[in-house]
Amino acid sequence: MKPVFLTFAYGEDMYYKFGLKLINEFKDHGYETYICTERDDLFPGINHIPYNQKKFSYHHKILAVEYLYNMGYEKILYMDSDLIINDSRFFDELETIHFDKGLNFTRNGIPENLEEFIVKKRAQVYGEKIKSFDFGDTSLIQSIWEDMLYFNFQEFDGSKFFKNFNLLMNTKHEADLEDTQWERYGDQEGYAIGIACKLSGYDFYINDEFKNLTKFLRAANYSYDDKELVSILTDIDFIFPFRYDSDKRKENLIRVLEYYKTYFWHSGFIVSEQGTEQTVGIDGFNYVFTKKELPHNQSKCINDGIRLSNKKYVCVVDSDIILLSYHNIHEALKLMVLGELDYSLPYTDCYDLPKFKIRRPWKGLCIGGIFLIDREKFIAAGMNNEDFVGWGREDDERHHRLLRLGFKFKRYGGTIIHLDHPEQSELIQTGKSNLDLLKKITNDNSNFNEV
């Protein structure tokens, strides 16, 4: 018999969208579903548990589990709304798992035990308050990662667990309000779950089969840094087209790679070099080299990187471009995962170094430098047009073609910095021929799109 499925959506619009996606997937596989939310108007026709707490706390997801238990459900599968089912095999394997009586979970959280949490988070007030609960040594209380839980209350009085959990939850909330050193309210519910299980005699353990399901999931959360469950950012490759024509150009490439690697450590990185000989020898990045004399072909250089990638999404970045508004990449990627976006420019303003001069081509906005796109759809659309040689205008043609083909597009307000370097020797010649080619393809010289 399948468990009832429960998720919890609160706060940003994105959580509601991901929550609805999750609910519909479970419904499509024959599960009875519930969502705990304060925005039931966003989920018409879906069973919902009202959420009307005055102050938000992640502990409240367990109150939703209690709600279902009091309705008579003994087997309850809970998942956070920002978990994304990345592979349909998730459901096939879920139905083969044996769940013993008690709480089945997938992994321990961080910090690993309650004693470490109290010290590292400077939660001394909380540490003093929970001494009233007789659960033993705090170093023996392991955190429970609570983003995916399976409760099996068969032959167990769940009211004991929920009574203890509520006491522990209230104790944590009181401590958070009293302790001015603690910045988060109602966080780290994993410890309360573990202590409540121990006090109630309710078995709790990591189910290895259940844990194995995390390989079919992605987390929408940007900062997810978990070895078992990874972020959606693992599904994107950053591609850097490059041609060596000066030491400055190579310095820019290294600088740009280091910048994006700092913020997108989950993701893949590809350097696509074009030239008469290989000049890039950087560890930790995928690499493709195409031997070609001048003139350079930026379109082919990008396409070679696209062909090497095996990720669903790509972010193509010129090797002299730094996106200051780097968070826009994650925002666009979330919409792509939801199917609401195919193609995005994550900036509006471009400044050239060293004078920090803003670019205003055709009195509009730049469209080159960096773009995100669904890789398979981009390949189907013909990728970059390799009839364009050198640098320039290939991005204009690509942009207008994708819009004409009906790609779902969004531009984000933000800023890119164009690092300085010596001008390409053939720029004037190829620039004119590329402009002539662009005019043959499209009469639309505009490149302004709403944010």
Sequence and secondary structure as in RCSB ss.txt:
>XXXX:A:sequence
MKPVFLTFAYGEDMYYKFGLKLINEFKDHGYETYICTERDDLFPGINHIPYNQKKFSYHHKILAVEYLYNMGYEK
ILYMDSDLIINDSRFFDELETIHFDKGLNFTRNGIPENLEEFIVKKRAQVYGEKIKSFDFGDTSLIQSIWEDMLY
FNFQEFDGSKFFKNFNLLMNTKHEADLEDTQWERYGDQEGYAIGIACKLSGYDFYINDEFKNLTKFLRAANYSYD
DKELVSILTDIDFIFPFRYDSDKRKENLIRVLEYYKTYFWHSGFIVSEQGTEQTVGIDGFNYVFTKKELPHNQSK
CINDGIRLSNKKYVCVVDSDIILLSYHNIHEALKLMVLGELDYSLPYTDCYDLPKFKIRRPWKGLCIGGIFLIDR
EKFIAAGMNNEDFVGWGREDDERHHRLLRLGFKFKRYGGTIIHLDHPEQSELIQTGKSNLDLLKKITNDNSNFNE
V
>XXXX:A:secstr
   EEEEEE SSHHHHHHHHHHHHHHHHTT  EEEEES GGGSTTS EEE   SS  TTHHHHHHHHHHHTT  E
EEEE TTEEE  THHHHHHTT    SEEEES   SSSBHHHHHHHTT HHHHHHGGGS    GGG B   TTEEE
EE TTS HHHHHHHHHHHHHHHHHHHHH TT   SS  HHHHHHHHHHHHT  EEE HHHHHGGGGEEE  TT  
 SSSEEGGGGEEEEEEE  SSHHHHHHHHHHHHHHHHH TTSEEEEEEEESS     TTSEEEEEE  SS BHHH
HHHHHHHH  SSEEEEE TTEEES THHHHHHHHHHHTTS SEEE  SEEEETTTTEE  GGGS    SEEEEEH
HHHHHTT S TT  BSSSHHHHHHHHHHHTT  EEE   EEEE      TTHHHHHHHHHHHHHHH S       
 
